[in-house]
């Protein structure tokens, strides 16, 4: 439908204003219906079937808000958008009817025309949503995520809304069940945290997929409440943004942990626990279970009280050596040359850790945390319930500009052997974390040495058991390693793995 087919009801008691705006609308191809008072506006709205109404709030005899109430109760006119014009103070009781379509006088004609275009676009998209099994695409610059979700809610749609910001390589999804938001994802975030992040996106593309993805329900609030809370947090963030630390800022605990009170808010406890694992504000935001605004407010409060500090952590006076020497970096790059990796600027190098005791694995992670660039996979340790030995990522070290060392946990159990060839690709060597007599890990080390040619380093975790009686492997004792020497230990591993 072209603009020549669109009708605009212009309800404006000011004759001069009506002439100026009416002329602009006709020049844009719209058909214009005029009304000077409320009763006439209502007559045109019901009988003239306009596509959009533009109305001064304070119409004589019957104001525009009363007209809106009447139109909303009529099935034929309930979806007609209204652009309100106001020259006075707005009654707060009227706000639910405005829905971001109110223009203050004196106005710019182009602003009113833009609002009309936006209303018509939103209405067309709403009609598309009502057609089952049809995918819908659009741009957030034309229609906000809040508007999209409100439309989907009114039409009780089920499916997934995919939102992409291709310029920065970001993507998120919102999952709906009969119009209600049941889950959302954005990067590593999920649930309400992810939804509130997505609501802040002002640019990007969206696509609706009418398919039930069964993502699991971890959002239980009504959609209207979620959107109101999300917009409140976004508004508060913008007001406080100048006071918040940069997401790239290093952050660390300034006081002795023993001085921290026990009766803290859950969000405060979460942020303080994350400081043991992560080194900057962005990492704290990404790994906290709480919404970004709440985390940032918590950080700001802790900073103001002198508990947490941003910036460079105080130096111990000791010279910090780079983790990888130029020789080690070259040797790693050279060892990974194969047709599948050519053209990659970043190499993720795996160091698998086979283990028999989860507590010893946690101890190893704590020791590696002594390296500044080590990032613990905190969720891996938090999710462990004690009933089994999990397989997963322990943590990673940004060892140089283009090399990341990824430590991955493998239970010392030969039943996992069918997975080894695929999971151990790009490994430079293996760590066997010995807890008992060493028999299981010796068998695994031998099998992998013969099948994949990987060298093995045994880290003895149990002091009472001593070292293994073998010269086939590099042997290190965990009790001889501390935070300061953990970097040297990684050097020893790499030197042995790469035969430097």
Secondary structure, DSSP 4 states (H G I P E B T S, - for coil): --GGG-EEEEE-S-HHHHHHHHHHHHHTT-EEEEESBHHHHHHHHHHS--SEEEEESS-BSS-HHHHHHHHHTSTTTTT-EEEEEESSPPPGGGHHHHTT-EEESS--HHHHHHHHHHHHHHHHHHHHHTSTT--EEEETTTS-HHHHHHHHHHTT--EEEEEEETTTTEEEEEEEETTEEEEEEETTEEHHHHHHHHHT--S-EEEEE-S---------S-HHHHHHHHHHHHHHHHHHGGGSPPTT-BEEE-S-GGGS-SS--HHHHHHHHHTTT--BHHHHHHH-SS-HHHHHHHHHHHHHTTSEEESSPPP-SPPPPPSS-HHHHHHHHHHT-STTTTT-S-EEEEEEEEES-HHHHHHHHHHHTTSTTEEE-HHHHHT--SSS---EEEEEEEEETTEEEEEEEEES-GGGHHHHHHHTTTEEEEEEEE-SSSHHHHHHHHHHHHHH---EEEEE--GGG---S-SSSEEEEGGG--TTTHHHHHHHHHHHHTT-
